[in-house]
């Protein structure tokens, strides 16, 4: 099983990618729900939901920063 941190990193990248796609194409419909993902991670890894949501948000923001700086 993947670690909590690794899962956060992977989902953060995926959600960040969707955010950037949505910025380029306003008709794009995002398929990933950050709250549902955080809820699942909290359940799987016995984390507090608030902590999982904050951790996921940080991961998304880091990924967005990296992706934007590369373009």
PyMOL commands that set and color helices and strands:
alter all, ss='L'
color gray80, all
select helices_A, chain A and resi 4-24+34-44+49-70
alter helices_A, ss='H'
color red, helices_A
deselect
rebuild
show_as cartoon
